[in-house]
Amino acid sequence: MSVELSAQQQELVELAKLVPAEEIPAAKRALESFLDPFSRAMLSTDYDDEPVTPDDIAALEQARLEYARGETIPHEEILREFGLK
């Protein structure tokens, strides 16, 4: 899958190439701090080698739109619902 980058994203890629090896973990943490919870969770999952179907893509887009509109249940509420907090 090919992703087209904006000019600003391409600039970040070029900057990332210049980060000294010993500073890469800190740079990675800094960039991750800008991610929304969904994107952060996606980074911590295992690679799924099953093909992505058009239905999968539609469901993911729907979930992203619902998240953007605030139509989600806060994590704390889910924990309370299951008696975990």
N, C-alpha and C positions, 0 to 999 in steps of 0.2 A: 504494500500500500504506500503510495507516494503522497506526501503532505506538502502543499505549497505554503511557503513561509512568506510573511510580510517582510518589507524591508527592515523594519525594526527587529523582527525575530531573527532575520539573517545576521543583523549586527550582533545580537546576543550570541549566536553560534560562533561568529568570528572572534568575539571576546573570549568565549569559553575555550577556544583553541589556544589562547595565549596564557591561560591560567597555569601557573606552575603546578607540577604534579602533586606536591605536598599540600597545596591549597585547594585541590579539587573537592575534598569532602566538605570543607567550609563553604565553598561556592555552591555546591549542590544543596546544602542545607539552606543557604540564603535564598536560592531560587524556589525551593520547595515551600518556603514560608509564604510565598505569594499565591499558592494554589488554594482553590476552594476544597472543601472536605471530600467531594466526590473524586476530583482529580488526584488528590493525595492518596485516597484509598486505592485508586486504580494503580498507582505506582507500587503499592505493596502486595499486589496479587501475583500469583504465578502466571506464566504465559499459557494461554489457552490456544491449542493448536487446531481446534475445530474451526471450520470455515464460518465466517460471519454471513448470515443470510440477510436479505432485504428486510425481513420481519424484525431481526435483531437490531438492525440499524434504525428502523422506525421506532422501536421500543426505547432504544437509548436516547434518541432525539426527544421523544416524548418525556422521558424522565428528566433530561436536562432542562427542558422548558418548564416542567412542573417545579423543579428546584429553583429556577430563575424567578418564577412567580411566587415563591414562598409557599408552595403547596406541599410541604413536606412535614413530617412529624419530627420534632426535635429529639435528639438522642436521649436526653434526660427523661423525656416522657415515655419513651419505649422502655427504658430501664425501670421506671416506676411501674409501668403496666405489667412487667414480668416479675415484679417484686425484687429487683436487683439493686434498688437504691431506695 
